[in-house]
Amino acid sequence: YQLHLSVNGESQIQEFEVLINPNSESTKTDIKEQFDFVQSINTKVTAAHTTIKQIRKLKEQMKGFKSSTKDTIITAEIDSITSDLTKIEKSLYQTQNKSRQDPLNFPIRLTNKLAHLNSLTQMSNGDFPPTAAALKVRDELNGLIDDQLAMYNTILESRIPELNEMIREKEVDVIGVFE
């Protein structure tokens, strides 16, 4: 590895090597397995969080458009898509958590569970590879998250384009004073 340090216009580069703690019983392979486990969870949680952000943007756009049209067919389709997106969002993330007490009142969702598995494995396993149980739980949660992401992709790839086509076909005005 290299460390790059820049201070007041002066830069220095220092090479270094990360060594295993000589007191540790774990091997490089153990550490690599744990690293790969953690990275796989981080990648899945990031994908889910990216999807949640996109869902929120889509819902906001549809809400804005819905308020500017009186077309009942279009508003019904917007309501249907919004409802399906909300179900996906709520499966992935507990949307009701606002304070530190809320996790006691509202159950955690898929991404919360997966992220918690990540921290549990790192804390309790030291530098050793994940247990068979941790791998099984990760795989099960990944599968459930993948199901939600697939539903989202179906909406994004078919229903959103269909909605846009419906809006174009009906030549709905999008600029104006709508009451």
C-alpha positions in Angstrom: 0.0 0.0 0.0 1.0 3.6 -0.3 0.1 6.5 1.9 -0.1 9.9 0.2 0.1 13.0 2.4 -0.2 16.6 1.2 0.3 19.5 3.6 0.8 23.2 2.6 1.6 22.3 -1.0 4.2 19.6 -0.1 3.5 16.0 -0.8 5.0 12.8 0.5 4.5 9.2 -0.4 5.3 6.4 2.0 4.9 2.7 1.1 3.8 0.3 3.8 2.6 -3.3 4.2 -0.3 -4.5 6.4 0.9 -7.3 8.6 -1.1 -9.9 10.5 -1.0 -9.4 14.2 1.7 -11.9 15.4 -0.6 -12.8 18.3 -3.5 -13.7 16.1 -4.3 -17.3 15.3 -6.0 -16.5 12.0 -4.4 -16.9 8.6 -4.3 -14.7 5.6 -7.0 -16.9 4.1 -9.2 -16.4 7.2 -8.9 -12.7 7.0 -9.5 -12.7 3.2 -12.7 -14.7 3.7 -14.0 -12.3 6.3 -13.1 -9.4 4.1 -14.9 -10.9 1.1 -18.0 -11.6 3.3 -18.1 -8.0 4.6 -17.6 -6.7 1.1 -20.4 -8.8 -0.3 -22.8 -7.5 2.3 -21.7 -3.9 1.8 -22.2 -4.3 -2.0 -25.8 -5.7 -1.5 -26.7 -3.0 1.1 -25.4 -0.3 -1.3 -27.4 -1.7 -4.2 -30.6 -1.7 -2.0 -30.0 1.8 -0.7 -29.4 3.1 -4.2 -32.7 1.5 -5.2 -34.5 3.1 -2.2 -33.1 6.6 -3.3 -34.4 6.0 -6.8 -37.8 4.8 -5.6 -38.1 8.1 -3.6 -37.2 10.2 -6.6 -39.7 8.3 -8.8 -42.4 8.7 -6.2 -41.7 12.4 -5.9 -41.8 12.9 -9.7 -45.0 11.0 -10.0 -46.6 13.0 -7.1 -45.7 16.2 -8.8 -47.1 15.1 -12.2 -50.2 13.7 -10.6 -51.0 17.1 -9.0 -50.9 18.7 -12.4 -53.3 16.4 -14.2 -57.0 15.5 -13.9 -56.7 12.4 -16.1 -58.2 9.6 -13.9 -56.5 6.8 -15.9 -53.1 8.3 -15.5 -53.6 9.2 -11.8 -54.8 5.6 -11.2 -51.7 4.2 -12.8 -49.5 6.6 -10.8 -51.3 5.5 -7.6 -50.8 1.8 -8.5 -47.1 2.2 -9.3 -46.5 4.4 -6.2 -48.2 1.7 -4.0 -46.0 -1.0 -5.5 -42.8 1.1 -5.1 -43.8 1.8 -1.5 -44.2 -1.9 -0.7 -40.7 -2.5 -2.1 -39.2 0.4 -0.2 -40.8 -0.8 3.1 -39.5 -4.3 2.5 -36.0 -3.1 2.1 -35.9 -0.4 4.8 -37.9 0.5 7.9 -39.4 3.9 6.8 -41.0 4.6 10.2 -37.7 4.9 12.1 -37.3 8.5 13.1 -35.8 8.3 16.6 -33.6 6.0 18.6 -36.6 4.4 20.2 -38.4 3.5 17.0 -36.6 0.2 16.3 -38.3 -1.0 19.4 -41.7 -0.2 18.0 -41.1 -1.0 14.3 -39.4 -4.1 13.1 -36.2 -3.8 11.2 -36.2 -4.7 7.5 -34.0 -6.6 5.1 -31.2 -4.1 4.7 -31.1 -3.4 8.4 -30.9 -7.1 9.1 -28.1 -7.6 6.6 -26.1 -4.7 7.8 -26.5 -6.0 11.4 -25.2 -9.4 10.4 -22.2 -7.6 9.0 -21.4 -5.9 12.3 -22.2 -9.0 14.4 -19.8 -11.1 12.3 -17.0 -8.5 12.5 -17.4 -8.0 16.3 -17.8 -11.6 17.4 -15.6 -13.4 14.9 -12.4 -11.4 15.2 -10.2 -12.1 12.2 -11.7 -15.4 11.4 -13.9 -16.3 8.4 -17.7 -16.1 8.8 -19.4 -19.1 10.3 -21.6 -21.4 8.2 -24.7 -19.9 9.9 -23.6 -16.3 9.0 -23.1 -17.4 5.4 -26.5 -19.0 5.3 -28.2 -16.0 6.8 -26.4 -13.7 4.4 -27.5 -15.8 1.4 -31.1 -15.9 2.6 -31.3 -12.1 3.1 -29.5 -11.5 -0.2 -32.1 -13.7 -1.9 -35.0 -11.7 -0.3 -33.3 -8.4 -1.3 -32.7 -9.7 -4.8 -36.5 -10.4 -5.1 -37.3 -6.9 -4.1 -34.7 -5.4 -6.5 -36.2 -7.6 -9.3 -39.7 -6.3 -8.6 -38.3 -2.7 -8.7 -36.5 -3.4 -12.0 -39.7 -4.7 -13.5 -41.5 -1.5 -12.6 -38.6 0.6 -13.8 -38.2 -1.2 -17.1 -41.8 -1.8 -18.1 -44.4 0.1 -16.0 -42.6 3.5 -15.9 -42.1 3.5 -19.7 -45.7 2.4 -20.1 -46.8 5.3 -17.9 -44.7 7.8 -19.9 -46.2 6.4 -23.2 -49.7 6.8 -21.7 -48.9 10.4 -20.8 -47.5 11.1 -24.3 -50.5 9.4 -26.0 -53.0 11.4 -24.0 -51.0 14.6 -24.7 -51.5 15.7 -21.1 -50.4 19.3 -20.4 -47.6 19.5 -17.9 -47.2 23.3 -17.7 -50.0 25.6 -16.6 -52.1 26.6 -13.6 -54.0 23.5 -12.6 -56.6 23.7 -9.9 
